[in-house]
Amino acid sequence: MVNWRDIQKKAVGFRDARNWKQFHNPKDMALSLVLEATEVMEHFQWKNGKELDKYVREHKGEIADELADVLFWIATMSNDLKIDLFKAFEEKMKKNEKKYPVKKSRGKHTKYTEL
């Protein structure tokens, strides 16, 4: 099983072998992350119901590629910014649990400020 550090090392190694770190400042990495996330979104734009289900089945590999691109930027950014992503995730989930208590939010898509 691959662990997070292996993913980070592979992403950073790929980048560093090509001498691309010089281009990877936090702003541009954040922009690249957003751009890759929009490429994920493109797969779902204007599709609903059965059409969407069929599309996902037929294009799963392409969607996976785009998600992997998003993961690349998350891995390199968290590495370069020295952010322990698993610790950050745990802390964020604790905050989310307070914002969205099950009793108030279950089955609702309401923003926490409106609960």
C-alpha positions in Angstrom: 0.0 0.0 0.0 1.3 3.4 -0.9 1.4 6.0 1.9 1.2 9.8 1.7 4.9 10.4 2.0 5.5 8.1 -1.0 3.0 10.2 -3.0 4.8 13.4 -2.0 8.2 12.0 -2.8 7.1 10.8 -6.2 5.4 14.1 -7.1 8.4 16.2 -5.9 10.9 13.9 -7.5 9.1 14.2 -10.9 9.1 18.0 -10.6 12.7 18.2 -9.4 14.0 15.9 -12.1 12.8 18.5 -14.6 14.0 21.5 -12.7 10.5 22.9 -12.4 10.7 24.0 -8.7 11.9 27.4 -9.9 8.3 27.9 -11.3 6.5 26.5 -8.3 5.8 29.4 -6.0 2.7 29.1 -3.8 0.6 31.4 -6.0 1.3 29.5 -9.2 0.9 26.1 -7.5 -2.5 27.2 -6.1 -3.6 28.4 -9.6 -2.5 25.1 -11.1 -4.5 23.2 -8.4 -7.6 25.2 -9.2 -7.1 24.7 -13.0 -6.8 21.0 -12.6 -9.9 20.9 -10.4 -11.8 22.7 -13.1 -10.7 20.0 -15.5 -12.4 17.5 -13.2 -15.5 19.7 -13.2 -15.6 19.8 -17.0 -16.4 16.1 -17.1 -19.7 16.7 -15.2 -20.8 20.0 -16.7 -24.2 19.8 -18.4 -24.8 16.2 -17.6 -27.4 14.7 -15.3 -29.1 11.4 -14.4 -28.5 8.5 -16.7 -26.4 10.5 -19.1 -24.0 11.4 -16.2 -23.9 7.8 -15.0 -23.1 6.5 -18.5 -20.5 9.2 -19.0 -18.7 8.4 -15.8 -18.6 4.7 -16.7 -17.2 5.4 -20.1 -14.7 8.1 -19.0 -13.6 6.9 -15.6 -9.9 6.7 -16.7 -9.9 10.3 -17.9 -11.6 11.5 -14.7 -9.0 9.5 -12.7 -6.2 11.3 -14.6 -7.6 14.7 -13.7 -8.1 13.7 -10.0 -4.5 12.5 -10.0 -3.4 15.9 -11.4 -5.2 17.6 -8.5 -3.4 15.2 -6.1 -0.1 16.1 -7.6 -0.6 19.8 -6.8 -1.8 19.0 -3.3 1.2 16.8 -2.7 3.8 19.3 -4.0 2.2 22.3 -2.3 1.8 20.6 1.1 5.5 19.4 0.8 6.9 22.8 -0.2 4.8 24.7 2.5 5.7 22.1 5.1 2.1 21.4 5.9 1.3 18.0 7.5 -1.8 17.4 5.5 -3.1 14.6 7.6 -2.8 16.6 10.8 -4.5 19.6 9.0 -7.3 17.3 7.8 -7.9 16.0 11.4 -8.0 19.5 12.8 -10.3 20.7 10.0 -12.7 17.8 10.5 -12.9 18.7 14.2 -13.9 22.3 13.2 -16.4 20.9 10.7 -18.0 18.7 13.4 -18.6 21.8 15.5 -19.9 23.8 12.5 -22.1 21.0 11.3 -23.5 19.0 14.3 -25.3 15.9 13.1 -28.6 16.9 14.9 -28.7 20.2 13.0 -27.2 19.2 9.7 -28.2 15.7 8.9 -29.9 15.5 5.5 -29.5 19.2 4.8 -27.3 21.1 2.5 -27.6 24.3 4.5 -24.5 26.3 5.3 -23.4 26.2 8.9 -24.3 29.9 9.4 -27.9 29.1 8.5 -28.4 26.0 10.7 
